[in-house]
């Protein structure tokens, strides 16, 4: 039996522990080492940069989350005297550094500014942190105690009379629920590499040194105008689908920046369709979460409706999007709109670029023909699917059901016997339907390749 595993990710806010007296030099040393790793990383490769960052604790990454923003702040504002960072709660807060730390930060920022590589660093860094997750796959840390919500803004302690600084900014934390076949396996605090990538890409904008920008002018980031940012969200979202990672926050961020991107709407539709899966819905009814944590999964019908909306939007933007039309047809059929499902599925072209897609089209078309009483057309479609994958059980089970409903007991038993005669080993009984929900990320390699290509140090595809 095929076992389906998936993970749900929840973004939360926790405070960073106060820095100790021993941190100042180590803090800047870590930032400088990170900058070196960003410049040296070969996108898509498991190199020293990926392996080093994959071993960092969440506390180290959260501290870096603040220091990187400070570095970019000084790179873009060379006359600024105070380090200011915008937290995930929207507040802008001054960050306290010692004089030696400030001097080191300004020196690092000076090099970035002189090289006019601010955006290059931001994009390379987002690629590196994404690669840490996608290649090294850090496991995060076990959850031992329930998560406590951050203090409300009005209850934050007053400014310190001694330092003039507020308590440390809230920084990201992530909870991951892992499951197999609809049963919860574990709840862990995940490494926050995605979250530092978000803030890096949110800072992308006009390059420092542009003659049209005053040296100390107020800077306005514009990630929504940058194609690398779009490619990053598209490629990483496809990776999540291909690996059954249900992170609504991640998919939503991409769509918020690029609401007219057909691929991002398609990926969002695939996510909602995946969350309508009976395995996921079963998990939602039995899941045990830490206090204050919820998952953004709705009922089966609501998830199907949201999936249909996303696929329709993708088709509005790109009418020839065969994958979106196929999935819209399937979703409509699952919602009971069989005539509408037939209309969509009959428009899926026969020359789609993957045999599994042609198999899905035949299998789903057969079901909708059957549901609308077109038995001969259903039999033809199921048979076509079976011819594409002779060792797949789904077409034979569908043909058996169709024959039984028609009163043809002999044909029904014959189709079932074909299933019973299939190899015992799952690997020898390839049925693409088992991988349908993962298949939404089928362009992962292609899209990540487009993202990586301009940032590779060595020539490559």
Secondary structure in CASP SS format (residue, H / E / C, confidence):
PFRMAT SS
TARGET T0000
AUTHOR 0000-0000-0000
METHOD secondary structure of the structure
MODEL  1
X C 1.00
X C 1.00
X C 1.00
X C 1.00
X E 1.00
X E 1.00
X E 1.00
X E 1.00
X E 1.00
X E 1.00
X E 1.00
X E 1.00
X E 1.00
X E 1.00
X E 1.00
X C 1.00
X C 1.00
X C 1.00
X C 1.00
X C 1.00
X C 1.00
X C 1.00
X H 1.00
X H 1.00
X H 1.00
X H 1.00
X H 1.00
X H 1.00
X H 1.00
X H 1.00
X H 1.00
X H 1.00
X H 1.00
X H 1.00
X H 1.00
X H 1.00
X H 1.00
X H 1.00
X H 1.00
X H 1.00
X C 1.00
X C 1.00
X C 1.00
X C 1.00
X C 1.00
X C 1.00
X C 1.00
X H 1.00
X H 1.00
X H 1.00
X H 1.00
X H 1.00
X H 1.00
X H 1.00
X C 1.00
X C 1.00
X C 1.00
X H 1.00
X H 1.00
X H 1.00
X H 1.00
X H 1.00
X H 1.00
X H 1.00
X H 1.00
X H 1.00
X H 1.00
X H 1.00
X H 1.00
X H 1.00
X H 1.00
X H 1.00
X H 1.00
X H 1.00
X H 1.00
X H 1.00
X C 1.00
X C 1.00
X C 1.00
X C 1.00
X C 1.00
X C 1.00
X C 1.00
X E 1.00
X E 1.00
X E 1.00
X C 1.00
X C 1.00
X C 1.00
X C 1.00
X C 1.00
X E 1.00
X E 1.00
X E 1.00
X C 1.00
X C 1.00
X C 1.00
X C 1.00
X H 1.00
X H 1.00
X H 1.00
X H 1.00
X H 1.00
X H 1.00
X H 1.00
X H 1.00
X H 1.00
X H 1.00
X H 1.00
X H 1.00
X H 1.00
X H 1.00
X H 1.00
X H 1.00
X H 1.00
X C 1.00
X C 1.00
X H 1.00
X H 1.00
X H 1.00
X H 1.00
X H 1.00
X H 1.00
X H 1.00
X H 1.00
X H 1.00
X H 1.00
X H 1.00
X H 1.00
X H 1.00
X H 1.00
X H 1.00
X H 1.00
X H 1.00
X H 1.00
X H 1.00
X C 1.00
X C 1.00
X C 1.00
X C 1.00
X E 1.00
X E 1.00
X C 1.00
X C 1.00
X C 1.00
X C 1.00
X C 1.00
X C 1.00
X C 1.00
X C 1.00
X C 1.00
X C 1.00
X H 1.00
X H 1.00
X H 1.00
X C 1.00
X C 1.00
X C 1.00
X C 1.00
X C 1.00
X C 1.00
X C 1.00
X C 1.00
X C 1.00
X C 1.00
X C 1.00
X C 1.00
X C 1.00
X C 1.00
X E 1.00
X E 1.00
X E 1.00
X E 1.00
X E 1.00
X E 1.00
X E 1.00
X E 1.00
X E 1.00
X E 1.00
X E 1.00
X C 1.00
X C 1.00
X E 1.00
X E 1.00
X E 1.00
X E 1.00
X E 1.00
X E 1.00
X E 1.00
X E 1.00
X C 1.00
X C 1.00
X H 1.00
X H 1.00
X H 1.00
X H 1.00
X H 1.00
X H 1.00
X H 1.00
X H 1.00
X H 1.00
X H 1.00
X C 1.00
X C 1.00
X E 1.00
X C 1.00
X C 1.00
X C 1.00
X C 1.00
X C 1.00
X C 1.00
X C 1.00
X C 1.00
X C 1.00
X C 1.00
X C 1.00
X C 1.00
X C 1.00
X C 1.00
X C 1.00
X E 1.00
X C 1.00
X H 1.00
X H 1.00
X H 1.00
X C 1.00
X H 1.00
X H 1.00
X H 1.00
X H 1.00
X H 1.00
X H 1.00
X H 1.00
X H 1.00
X H 1.00
X H 1.00
X H 1.00
X H 1.00
X H 1.00
X H 1.00
X H 1.00
X H 1.00
X C 1.00
X C 1.00
X E 1.00
X E 1.00
X C 1.00
X H 1.00
X H 1.00
X H 1.00
X H 1.00
X H 1.00
X H 1.00
X H 1.00
X H 1.00
X H 1.00
X H 1.00
X C 1.00
X C 1.00
X C 1.00
X C 1.00
X H 1.00
X H 1.00
X H 1.00
X H 1.00
X H 1.00
X H 1.00
X H 1.00
X H 1.00
X H 1.00
X H 1.00
X H 1.00
X H 1.00
X H 1.00
X H 1.00
X C 1.00
X C 1.00
X H 1.00
X H 1.00
X H 1.00
X H 1.00
X H 1.00
X H 1.00
X H 1.00
X H 1.00
X H 1.00
X C 1.00
X C 1.00
X C 1.00
X C 1.00
X C 1.00
X C 1.00
X C 1.00
X C 1.00
X C 1.00
X C 1.00
X C 1.00
X C 1.00
X C 1.00
X H 1.00
X H 1.00
X H 1.00
X H 1.00
X H 1.00
X H 1.00
X H 1.00
X H 1.00
X H 1.00
X H 1.00
X H 1.00
X H 1.00
X H 1.00
X H 1.00
X H 1.00
X H 1.00
X H 1.00
X H 1.00
X C 1.00
X C 1.00
X C 1.00
X C 1.00
X H 1.00
X H 1.00
X H 1.00
X H 1.00
X H 1.00
X H 1.00
X H 1.00
X H 1.00
X H 1.00
X H 1.00
X H 1.00
X H 1.00
X H 1.00
X C 1.00
X C 1.00
X C 1.00
X H 1.00
X H 1.00
X H 1.00
X H 1.00
X H 1.00
X H 1.00
X H 1.00
X H 1.00
X C 1.00
X C 1.00
X C 1.00
X C 1.00
X C 1.00
X C 1.00
X C 1.00
X C 1.00
X C 1.00
X H 1.00
X H 1.00
X H 1.00
X H 1.00
X H 1.00
X H 1.00
X H 1.00
X H 1.00
X H 1.00
X H 1.00
X H 1.00
X H 1.00
X H 1.00
X H 1.00
X H 1.00
X H 1.00
X H 1.00
X C 1.00
X C 1.00
X C 1.00
X H 1.00
X H 1.00
X H 1.00
X H 1.00
X H 1.00
X H 1.00
X H 1.00
X H 1.00
X H 1.00
X H 1.00
X H 1.00
X H 1.00
X H 1.00
X H 1.00
X C 1.00
X C 1.00
X C 1.00
X C 1.00
X H 1.00
X H 1.00
X H 1.00
X H 1.00
X H 1.00
X H 1.00
X H 1.00
X H 1.00
X H 1.00
X H 1.00
X H 1.00
X H 1.00
X H 1.00
X C 1.00
X C 1.00
X C 1.00
X H 1.00
X H 1.00
X H 1.00
X H 1.00
X H 1.00
X H 1.00
X H 1.00
X H 1.00
X H 1.00
X H 1.00
X H 1.00
X H 1.00
X C 1.00
X C 1.00
X C 1.00
X C 1.00
X C 1.00
X H 1.00
X H 1.00
X H 1.00
X C 1.00
X C 1.00
X C 1.00
X H 1.00
X H 1.00
X H 1.00
X H 1.00
X C 1.00
X C 1.00
X H 1.00
X H 1.00
X H 1.00
X H 1.00
X C 1.00
X C 1.00
X H 1.00
X H 1.00
X H 1.00
X H 1.00
X H 1.00
X H 1.00
X H 1.00
X H 1.00
X H 1.00
X H 1.00
X C 1.00
X C 1.00
X C 1.00
X C 1.00
X C 1.00
X C 1.00
X C 1.00
X C 1.00
END
